[in-house]
Amino acid sequence: MSQDIEVVFVKEKKGFFKLGQKKNVKAGYARNYLFPFNFAVPNTKEFKTKVDSIVKKATKRQIEIKKEAQDIEKVINNKTIEFQAKVHDETQLYGSISTTDLLEKINKEYKLSLDKHDIKGYIPVKQTGSYKIDVTIHNDITIRFNIEVSALKEEEKKAASKKESKKKTKSSNSDIQTYADEPEEEPETKKTEPSISEEIF
């Protein structure tokens, strides 16, 4: 069985770990990924000076994050985002309002850059009604906004259907490939970091 070791993260990767965070991880993962890519150092006496420096940076970073959260709170706290969607059985949506749908709308309307890690516990909405959504940017700042989902009216349904029909027509026309559509050879890309799996924690 793989032994766990305690590490201190020297970088921040949203949704996975924070700068200065101490965590027990699998020894093999630390040696093969976290240490070579300078994501973390062992929390040992040998690295005490490094760890102390990281803790200071982390304290400063938390102040910055709190300020960002306060600014976002002023913009969207208690605001209402409205959605209109096609329904059946009076309240059931065709499909759902996903996290992506929600983020696209709120970021566009309020000129923000929230991502899926800022909205935890969101369950895609599948019927009309009112819902409260929590934004978790900083533990000390409580941000909550509402979404209001209503059914499309008949005229709006027709307009939406026409729009979808035009999109499909345009898409089918673009399926005919010409020489101009032939893909260019992709340039060599730089080596990227391996993806992180939540299972390793």
N, C-alpha and C positions, 0 to 999 in steps of 0.2 A: 504493500500500500504506500502510495506517494506521501512523503512527509510535507507538512505545510511549514512555511516560514513567513515571518512578518516583514513586510516591506513598507517603504514610505514613497509615495508617488511624487515624482519631480515634475510631472507634466499633468495637464488636465485633458481628459477625453470625455466630453459630455455624454452622460448616460451610463458611463462605466466607472470612472474614478475622478477624484478631485485632487488638485495640487495640495500636497501636504497630508493627504489622507493616509492613515496607517491601516493596513489590512493583511490578514493571513491569506496567502495564496499557495497553490501547489508549487513545490520546489522546482519541478521540471519546467513549469511555465515561466517562473521567474528567471531561471538560468537561460532558457532558450528564446525568450521573447522580451520580457520586461527589462532585463539588464542590458542585453545587446542593443536594444533600441532606445536606451536611456529614458525609459518611462518611470523607472523606480530604482531605489537602492535598498540594500538590506538595512533593517533597523538594528544596527549593531554598534558597539563602541568605536569600531574602526571608522564608521561613517558619521560619528556624532557631529562633527563640524559641519558636514554637508547637510545633515538632517536639521540642525539648528537654523541654517540659512534658509532651507526650504520652508520651515515653519513660519519664519518671518515673512517670506514672500506670500505664503498662504493666507496669513492674517491680512495683509494688504489687499490680496485678491478678493477676500470675502467682503471687505469694505466696498470694493468696486462693484461686486455682484449685488450687494444690498442696495447700493445707489441705483443701479440699473433697474432692480425690482421696484424701487420706489417711483422711479420715472414711469415705468409701465403701469404701475398701480394708478397713477394720476390719469392715465389715458383710458384704460379699459375697465377699471373696477366698477362693478354694478351696471355696466353698459349692456345693451341688448343687441345681439346679432340676429337678423331675420333671414330665414330660409323659406322658399316656396318650392314645393315639390309635387310631382304627380302621385296620386294616392288611389288605392282601391279599398273597398269596404269602409269608405268614408275617412278612416284615419291611418290605415297602413300604407307606408311608402313603398313605391316600386324601387327596390334597392335600399340604400341607406345613406346617411350623411356621415362620411368617414372622417378620420382625423385629418387626412389630407384636405378634404373639402373645407373643414372648419378652419384649418390654418391658412389656407389660400385666401379665404374670405376675410378673416380678421386681420391678417397681415396687409392685405390690400386696402381695406377700409381705414385702418388706423396707422398705416405705414410702419409696421413693426417687423421683427424678424424672429418670431417665436418658432420653435420646432417641436417635434413630437415628444422630446424629453421634458418640455416645459408643461405639458398637459398630461398628467398621470391619471390612470384609472378611467380614461374616457371610453365609453362604450358607444359604438356607432348607433346613431338614432334611426329607428325604423318606423316611427309613427309620429303624427303631429302632436304638438304640445309644447310646454315650456320646460327648459332644462337649465340647471345651474352647473357651470364648469369652473373648476379650480385650476389656477396657474401656479405651479410650484417652482419658482425661480430661487427664492431664498426662504429658509425656514422661519425667519422672523416677520416676513411680509406676507399677509394673506390677501390674495387677489382672486376675485370671483366675478365672472360675468355670466350673462344669460344668453341662451339661444331660444328663439321662438320659431317653431316650424309650423307652417300652415299649408293648406292644400291649394294647388294652382286652380284658378278660376277657369271656366271653359274657354274663354277667349285666349287666356295665357297658355292653356294646354295646346290649342291649335297653333299658336305662334311658335311654341317650343317644338312641336312636331314638324312644322315647316323647316325650322332651323336644322333639326336633326336630319331631315330628308336631303337638304342641300349639302350637308356635311358628307353624307353617304355617297351622293352623286359625285362630289368633288373627289372623294377618296377613291371611288371606282375608276374615275378618269385618270387619276395619277398612277394607277397600277400598270398602265401601258408604259413599258420602259423604252427609252430612246438611248442613243449613244451618250447624250448629255447626262443621262441619269446613271451611267455606270460609275460605281464607287471608285474613288481614288485610293491608291495604296496608302494605308495608314502609316504615319511615321512611327519610328520606334519610341515606345514610351519609357519613362523612367521607372526604375524599380519602386514599387509601392510597398508600404508596410502591410504585413498580414492583417487580416480582419480579426477583430476581437470577439470571442464567444463568451456570453454571459455564464456559460457552464463552468468556466475555469475558476470562478469565484465561489 
